[in-house]
């Protein structure tokens, strides 16, 4: 009888330990996904913050404009020539931006070329950044879109009309994120 009670107690203890172990693993996975998601939101916000330091439009870099007809046309939003191309050569002149130590950066102070090459918000249209030295987000990809938006309803993208509002959407995707993280911001002039 004592042997049966001992075997029963061991089976019960084993079952409890197995369910406890499964619970700990589930919570650990959940916690890691949350950590990566929060880091991805921070990364998306850093791109938006970088763009906030730039002019609204190429036409407003050094002067103001009286009306929207002076803004860049919707079809021409994006980088303004080879001077704003990122890290590319030959057949791929606009490769993804990666952390670099090339001038004006150094090995002790690396950075991304977008921060020095871009001078206005829509230069980020089509921008891609691949992370190489961010804890847990290595290999993650950041993609940015920029389009004119309705000033009264910034979620409404305007494809053929200029506006004093540009909507930037930053999407971060990676192997440790449960789903891509997307953040949008409306820049106004």
N, C-alpha and C positions, 0 to 999 in steps of 0.2 A: 504494500500500500504506500509506504514512504517513497519507494522508487517511482511509483506512478505520480505522486504529488511532486516530486522533484523534477521529473520529465515534463510535467504540465507547467510547472513554474518556469522552467528553462524555455519552453516553447513560447509562453506568454512574454517573457523577458525579451526573447529574440524578436518577436513580432513588434513589441514596443520600440526596441532599438532600431529596427528596420524602418518603421514609420517615422521615427525621430530623425534618422539620417536622411530620408527622402525630403522631409520638411526643411532641414538645414540646407540641403543642396538646392532646393527650389528657391528659398529665400536668398541664397548666395547668388544664384543666376539672376534673379530679379534685381538685386542690389547692384550687380555689375552692369546690367542693361540700363538701369537708371543713371548710374555714374557716367556711362558713355553718352547717353542722351543729353544729360546736363552739359557735358563737355562740348557736344556738337552744337547745342544752342549757344554756348559761349563763343564758339568758333564763328558761327553765322553772325552773331552780334558784332564780333571784331571786324568782319568784312564791312558791315554796314557802318560801323564807327569810322573805319578808314575812309570810306566813301564820303562821309559827312564832312571831312576836311577838304574836299575838292569843290570846285565850282559846279554850279548846276548844269551848265552846258558849255561846250567848246566856245560858243559865241559870247559867253558871259565870264570867261576866264579873266579878261582885263577890262571889259567895259560892260555897262548895263544895256539892256535892250528895251525898247518901248512897248513892243507887242510880240505875240508868239510867232509871227512870221519871220522874225529874226533868229529863231531857234533852229537847231539842226533838224532836218527832215526825219521823219520816222524811219525811212529806209536807210539813212546814213548813221543811225545811232551805233555806237561801238567805238573801237579804237581808231585814232586819227592818224593813220599811216604807220610806216615802219618804226618811227621813233617810239611808239607805244607797244610794239610787239614784245612778247615775253619769252625769254629763254630759247627761242627757236632758231633753226638754221635751215638752209636748203629748202627741201620740199615741205617742211613743217615749220614755217616761220613763227608760229604762235603756239608753241607747246605749253603744257601746263606749267604754272608757276610753282616752284619748289623753294624751300628754304635755301638761301644762297649766301656765300661769303664773297661774291664778286663785288667790285666797286659799285656803290659806295659802302658796302658792308665789309665786315672782316670776320676772321675765324672766331674772335671773341664777341662779336656783335653781328650775328647773321640776321637776315631779313628777307622779305618778299619784294620782288621787283615792282609789283603793282603799286606799292606805296610811294615809289619815286617816279615811275614812268607815267602813271595816269594823272591827268589834271582836271578831269570832270567826271561826274556821276555816270554818264552813259558809256564811258570807256570800259566799265565793268561788264557790259553786255557780252555774253559768251565767254566770260572769264572762267578759267578752271584752275584750281589749286589742288595739288596732291600733297598730303601731309607726310613728312618724313621723320620728324623728331618730336611728336606730341604723344605723350604717354597714353598708350592704349588706342590712339586714333591713327597710328601709322598706316599708310596706304589708303586712308579715307579720302574721298574726293569731294571737293566743294565746287558747285556749279552756280553761276550767277546769270540771271536774266534781268534786263532793264527795258522798260517800254514806257511810252507816255501813258498817263492815266487821267481819268476825268477828275478835275480838281474838287468837285463836290462829292464824288464817289470814287475814291482812289483804288478800289478793287476792280473798277471797270477799266480795262486796258483799251487804249485807243490805237488802232493799227494804221490809220491813215491821216491822223490829225495831230497837230502839235498842241502842247498844253504847258501850263506852268507847274505841272505835276509829273513826276516820273516815279514809277513803281519798280523797286528792286526786289527780286525774290532770290533768296540764297537757299540752296538745298545741299545738305551734307548727307552723304551716304557712305556706308562702310560695313565691313564684315561683322562687327560687334554690335551694330545698331539693330534693334528689332525691326525698324522701318526707317526710311529716310526722314531727316528732320528738315523742315522748311520754315523759313522766317521771311516776312516781307516788311518793307518800309516804304513810305511815300515821301519823296523829296519834293519840296515846293520852292518856287522862286519868288 
